[in-house]
């Protein structure tokens, strides 16, 4: 387990789990937006279909970013379990508390991230 006394691990775990739950709920509510667009030009005009295809593409792109964020959150939760949370994965130095408060899923210190 981490020996950093400046970290409230329960608070970070709760924040990560809450964000994960929100992202999963959002993914469920927008699932229909990513479904294939019907090719029925008699009920929907060509421009309306193009608009629907554009909305579908944007929804898929947002879902891809959401999945990437979920991966980061899950990785941070694993790091919490393994005692590696709060340490840079590149240089093994402490990640500053303020940086973790801004984004608890970060894996690198400012020096190594940049």
FENUR-V485681 format. One record per residue. N is the residue number from 0. RES is the residue in one letter. PHI is phi in degrees with one decimal (none if undefined). Layout:
n->{N | N}
res->{RES | RES}
phi->{PHI | PHI}
This chain:
n->{0 | 1 | 2 | 3 | 4 | 5 | 6 | 7 | 8 | 9 | 10 | 11 | 12 | 13 | 14 | 15 | 16 | 17 | 18 | 19 | 20 | 21 | 22 | 23 | 24 | 25 | 26 | 27 | 28 | 29 | 30 | 31 | 32 | 33 | 34 | 35 | 36 | 37 | 38 | 39 | 40 | 41 | 42 | 43 | 44 | 45 | 46 | 47 | 48 | 49 | 50 | 51 | 52 | 53 | 54 | 55 | 56 | 57 | 58 | 59 | 60 | 61 | 62 | 63 | 64 | 65 | 66 | 67 | 68 | 69 | 70 | 71 | 72 | 73 | 74 | 75 | 76 | 77 | 78 | 79 | 80 | 81 | 82 | 83 | 84 | 85 | 86 | 87 | 88 | 89 | 90 | 91 | 92 | 93 | 94 | 95 | 96 | 97 | 98 | 99 | 100 | 101 | 102 | 103 | 104 | 105 | 106 | 107 | 108 | 109 | 110 | 111 | 112 | 113}
res->{X | X | X | X | X | X | X | X | X | X | X | X | X | X | X | X | X | X | X | X | X | X | X | X | X | X | X | X | X | X | X | X | X | X | X | X | X | X | X | X | X | X | X | X | X | X | X | X | X | X | X | X | X | X | X | X | X | X | X | X | X | X | X | X | X | X | X | X | X | X | X | X | X | X | X | X | X | X | X | X | X | X | X | X | X | X | X | X | X | X | X | X | X | X | X | X | X | X | X | X | X | X | X | X | X | X | X | X | X | X | X | X | X | X}
phi->{none | -63.5 | -103.5 | -77.1 | -82.6 | -84.1 | -104.8 | -93.7 | -62.5 | -64.1 | -66.3 | -66.2 | -61.5 | -63.5 | -65.4 | -66.4 | -67.1 | -66.1 | -62.7 | -61.6 | -63.0 | -64.0 | -66.0 | -66.3 | -65.2 | -63.8 | -62.6 | -67.1 | -74.4 | -106.5 | -60.2 | -64.6 | -69.4 | -97.5 | -70.7 | -58.1 | -84.9 | -67.0 | -100.6 | -112.3 | -78.6 | -83.6 | -94.6 | -132.5 | -69.3 | -61.4 | -68.8 | -64.3 | -66.5 | -63.3 | -61.1 | -63.9 | -67.3 | -66.8 | -62.6 | -63.7 | -62.7 | -65.4 | -64.8 | -65.0 | -64.9 | -62.8 | -65.3 | -61.8 | -67.4 | -62.8 | -65.8 | -63.0 | -66.3 | -60.7 | -62.3 | -62.4 | -65.1 | -62.4 | -64.1 | -64.3 | -65.9 | -65.5 | -62.3 | -62.0 | -63.6 | -86.2 | 84.6 | -98.4 | -65.8 | 94.1 | -114.5 | -67.3 | -74.6 | -93.1 | -112.1 | 69.1 | -83.4 | -65.3 | -84.9 | -55.9 | -55.4 | -60.5 | -65.4 | -68.0 | -67.3 | -69.6 | -145.5 | -67.7 | -91.2 | -66.1 | -116.9 | -132.8 | -73.2 | -61.9 | -60.6 | -80.6 | -77.9 | -92.6}
